[in-house]
């Protein structure tokens, strides 16, 4: 598989007593090769405003330091500039290929 995109991975840097995660500081992984595919989206009406969301699948080589609190910052490729929140992590193994992880993500709106 050819990886066409480049991402940085940023972890939750908040303390355990904080209710919301914080993503300040440096990413824990920079320049990671990945493959990103937009797989769906939709619009939801909230408080008389339409809110759009897009879902992505991000595939990268297997890593043990990625959790559901990881934020994916796309730095190269078709979706450069996007910031994605990880919703689910699925390990992928195919015979004769290195192990991958597949991240189900949603785009963070600024």
Secondary structure as UniProt FT lines:
FT   STRAND          5..10
FT   TURN            16..17
FT   STRAND          29..46
FT   TURN            47..48
FT   STRAND          49..61
FT   TURN            68..69
FT   STRAND          71..76
FT   TURN            78..81
FT   STRAND          83..92
FT   TURN            95..96
FT   STRAND          100..107
//
